């Protein structure tokens, strides 16, 4: 079944790329023949300013949710440490190029205020008399919807299955069908939920909710990169073994070979060494810097986004936030990364740390601030429902409460 899904997804993706290349080539020819009338508007190229561009980017961010879905299928990849980074980087670069070229062509053909909001691309070609192109583009739009549905519904059952394995959801959702090798119940549940949301909610409302969820997830990942590199936890969970095995008995009893070595000390733990004390102090400073980075980002974004405040107050707040952000980033760079972080992560590692994660947090939080108040209300309701599930079920049955923990020796 996974191979069949990959074949169908590949065929649809190839068809979508062909349609987008047709839009770029045919639209470019029309633009050069007619002088790119869409760019000759009285308001200029940025009629709504930079704020309008970021607001539209925040709403359309859901177009990029398929790339994080690749990481959800890591268990089905033969060599995930090599293939996942290359696959995501190459596909993200290609899709960004195609998206930008299609946008450049369509906006150049028809002024933005004259576009049909329901069919902007096909109507742009119909205004130039290319009615046959409308059918090609409409077919590509239908295929794009199918590809989006497959790409969106593919990772959700696997996320639910992983949560059920960790005890955050009932174990029935972690069951995998022996014939299809697919979590059937999780797939059915996510499909029903998606159908209900599509039935009762508007497309713009769903786009805003999806964008908020994606931006929040990306922000948390960027913060996690800083934590793993500069202030990783000193304790990690031991390997969870199968029930009844020797490893599981050792894990549940909390007794290991390390305990035998430490059993000679009847009064508890030995005094920490000088290197451990220095490492703990470094982690404390790094943690404080990460908190200050988040505080600086929120301060800057709030001062820029909340235009109803006086200008001088916004300027002072933005300056303070920028100073805090720059100082914290400089200090954490000077502190240096944890030496053992490379062994803990393994495989692909995020480059340009801490500059790239800090920029990611800053941009994502700014986009989140431009999604509107009503979108945040809807997302808050879903977050509240998830918090209730965790408090009344996941917190009690989580696998993190079962195994023992062992100390990571400092590098």
N, C-alpha and C positions, 0 to 999 in steps of 0.2 A: 504493500500500500504506500509506504513512503516513496518508493521508486516511481510509482504511477503518478503520485502528486507532483514529484519533481519534473517528470516529463511534461505533464499538462502545464505546470507553471512555466517551464522553459519555452514551450510553444507559444503561449500567450505573451510572454515577455518579448520574444523575438518579433511577434506581430506588432506589439506596441512600439518597439524601437523603429520598425519600418514605417509606421504611421507618423511618428514624430520626425523622422528624417524627411518624409514627404512634406510635412508642414514646413520644415525649415527650408528645404530646397524650393518648393513651389511658392511659399510665402516670400522668400528672399527675392525670387524672380519678379513677383508682383510688386514688391516694394521698390526695387530698382527701376521698374518700368513706370511707376506712378509717383515716384518722388517721396515715398515714406510720409504720407499725409498725416499719419497718426502722431508724429513728433512736432508738427506745426500747430501747436495750440497756444492760445494767448497766455495761459497760466505758466508756461514753461515746462521743463521736464519733471520737476518735483512740485506738483500743484498743492499737495498737502504737507509738504516739508518732510524732513527726516522722520518726524514722529509718525506720519502716515505710513511711511515705508516700514518702520519697525512694527507698527500695529498690524499691517497686512502680513508681515512675516510671521508674527506670533500666531495669527489665525491659520495660516497655511503651513504651519510647522508639521501638521499631521501627515504631509506628503512624504516625510522622511522617517516614519515610524517603522518601516519595513526593515531598516538596517539593524536596529536593536533586536529585531526578531531573529536575526541570524544567530546571535549568541544563545538564544533559547534552544536552538537545535544542535548545540555543541556535542551532545551525546551521539548524534547520528553522523558526525563527521569523522573520517578515518584519521586525519592528522589535524586536530583543531588548533594546536599551538601555531602551526604554520599556515593552514588554509584560511582560518577565520579572519585574522588581521588583513591578509592580502585580499580576500574576497570582499570584506566590508570596505576597505580603502578604494579598491578599483571600482566597485559598483557605485559607491557614493560619489566618486569623482565623475564617472560617466553620467550618472543621473543628474548631478548638478549641472553639468555642461548642457545636457539635453533640455532640462527645465529652463535654464536661463536663455538658451537660444530660441526656444518656442515662445517664451515671454517677450523677448526682444522683437521677434517677427510679428506677433499678433498685435502688440501695442503700436508698432510702427505702421501696420496696415490700417487700423481703425483707431480714432481717438478714444481715450478711455471712457469718456462720457457717452459715446455713441455705441458702446458694445452691448450686446444682448447678455444680461447676467446669467441666463440659463444655458445658452450655447455660444459662448464668446468666440471660440475658434472657428467652428463651422459657419457661423453668421458672418465672420470677417471675410471668408472666401466667397460666400454667396453675394456679398455686396459688390464683388468684382466680376460677377457673372459665371463663376465656376461652380455651378450647381452640382456637377458630378463629384466634385471634391467633398461636398457635404456628406455624401453617403460613405466615402472612405473614412472621413474623420469621425462620423457617428459610429461606424463599426469599431474603430479604434477606441472610442470612448467606452463602448460596451465591454470590450475586451479589457480595458484598463480597470473598469469597475470589478470585473471578475477576478483579475489579478490582485486587486486591492483586498477583496474579500478573502481570497485564499491566503494572501500574505498576512492579513490581520487575524484570521481565525487559526492559522497554523501554530503560532507560539503560545496562545492562551491556554490550550489544554495541557501543554507541557509545563507551563508555569504552575497551573493548578496541581498537576501531578507532583511536581517538585515540592510544593508547599505541603501536600498531603504526606509525602515521604518524611518531611521534617516535623510532622505532627501538628502543623498549623491548621490543617483541615482534616476531616474524617478520612481514614485510610481507604475507604471505598473509592475515592477519587484517584488513587494511585494505581488502581488495577489496570493492567495492559492486556489487550486482547492477544491471545496466543497466535491467532491466524494473521491478523493485520498488523500486529506490533504497534498499535495505536491506543492511547488511553480513551476508550470509547465513551465512558460516562462523562469524563471531563469535556470531551468534544461536544457531546450532546448538550451539556449544561451551558457551555459558553455560546453555542449556536443559538439556543433558546433565548439567552439573555441579550445577545446581539440583535436578534429578530424583534424582541420586544422594544428595545431602545429605538430601533429604526422605525417601528410602527407608530410610536407615540411622540417622537421628538423630531424637530426640524434639523435639516442638514447642517445649518450654521451652528446650531446649539451643540450638535454632536462633534462638529469640527473643533469648537472651542474646548469641549471637555477632553477630547483626545489630545489636543495640543497641550493642555495643562498637565495631563498625566505624563506625557512624553517629556516635557520640559522639566517637570519635577524629578522624574527618574534620571534624566541626564545630569541634573544639578547634584543629586545625591551621589551619582557615580563620580563626578568631578571632586566632590568633597571626600569621598572614600579613597580616591587616589592619593590625596594629600595625607590622609590618616595612615594609609598603608605604607607610604614612603617615609613619613617623618615621625609618626607616633603610633606604630602598630601595637596591638595589645600584647602584653607580656605573657598571657596565657592563651592557649588554643585548645580546642576540643580534641580529644584523642580520637583515633580512627574508630568509627562505629562499626562494630562487627555484627555478624549474624547472631540472633538469639540462640543461646545454648552453647556457643562456641567458647573456646578457652579465652579468646580475646574479649568477648562480651562479659565473661565472669570477672576478668581482671579489670575491665572498664567500670562495671557496676560496683565492684567492691572498692575501687579506688586504690588498689594495691598493685604495685608494679616493681620492676627491678630497681628503679630509682629509689623506691621506698626502702628496699633492702640496704642500699648504700647509705641512706640517711637514717636508718634505724639505729645506728650506733650512737646518735645524739638523742638522749632521752628527754632533753629539755626543749625540743622543737627545732626550728630552722637555724641554720648557721648564720652568723653575721654576714651581711652583704659585703662583697669585695669593693675595692675602690672603683673598679671599672663599672660595676653594677650601679653604684651610687651616681657616678657621672652620667651613665646612660639614662637612668631614671630622671635626673635633672634635665638632660637634653630633651627627653620626651615631654616633660612638663612644659618646657619653654615652647616646644613645637606645637603642643596642644593649645596653649594660649595664643600663639600666632594664628593658628587655623580659626579659632573663635574670633579673633580680631579681623581676619580676612572676611569672614561672613558678615560681621558687623559693619565693616567698611563698605562692602558691596550693597547691603540693604540701605545704608545711609545715602550712598551716592544715587542709587536707583530711586529712592523715595524723593530726594530733592529734585531730581530731574522729572519724574513722572507727575508729581502733585503740583500742577501749575496754578492752583488756586491760592497757594501760599505767596506771601510777598517775595519779590525778587531778591532782596538783600538777604532774607532768611534762607532762601533756597541756595544762594551763592555761598553763604557761610557754611551751611550744612554740607554742601557738595565738597567744599574745600577741606573740611574736617574729615569727611569720609574718604576722600582721595588721599589725604595724608596718612590716615590710619591704614588704608589698604596698601599703599606703597611701602610704608614702614614695616608692616607685618610681613609682606612678601619679601622684602630685602632681608629681614632678620631670619626668616625661615630658610631662605637661600643660603645665608651665611652659616646657619646651624648645621646644615647638611642632612643628607638622607640616612635612614637606618641601613646599616651594612647588611643586615639579614633580610631586608625587604626583597632583594632580588631572588633569594632562595625561596621565600614564601610565595611570591607571585608566580615565577617561572614563565617560560615562553615569552610571548610578546609583552613589552612594557611600554607604557605611555611615554613619549618623548617630551622634551622641553618642559620638564617639571621644575619649579611650580608655576611658570608663566602660563602655560597652556591651560591647566585646570583653573587657575584664577580668572583668566579671560573667559573661559567657558561658563564659570559661575556668574560672572558679571553680565554677560550677554543673555544667558538663560533667565536670570532673575529680572532683567529689564523687559524681556519679552513676556514674562509672566505678569508683570505689572500692567501690560497693555492689552490684556485679554478681556477686561470688562468685569463688572461687579457680579452680574447675574451668572456668569460662567463659574466664578469662584463659589457662589452659593450652591450650585449643582454639584460641583466637585467636593465641596465640604460635606454634603450629604452622603456621598459615596465613601469618603474617608471616615466619617462617623460610623457607617455600617461596618466597614472593615475593622475599625477599632473595637467595636462590640464583639465581632467574631473572635478577635485575638484575646480580648479580656475574658470572655466566657468559655472559650475552647482552646485556642492556640497556646495561651499562657500556661494552661494546665498540662497539655499533652505534648508540648514542644520537645523535640529530641535533645535540645540543649540542656534540659534538666536531668537527662539520664546519664550521659557518659561523664567520666572524671576528666579533670583538666591537668595538663602537664605544663611545666615551665619551659619556655624557650630560652635556651642558653644564649647569652649575648655573644655576638660575633667579635 
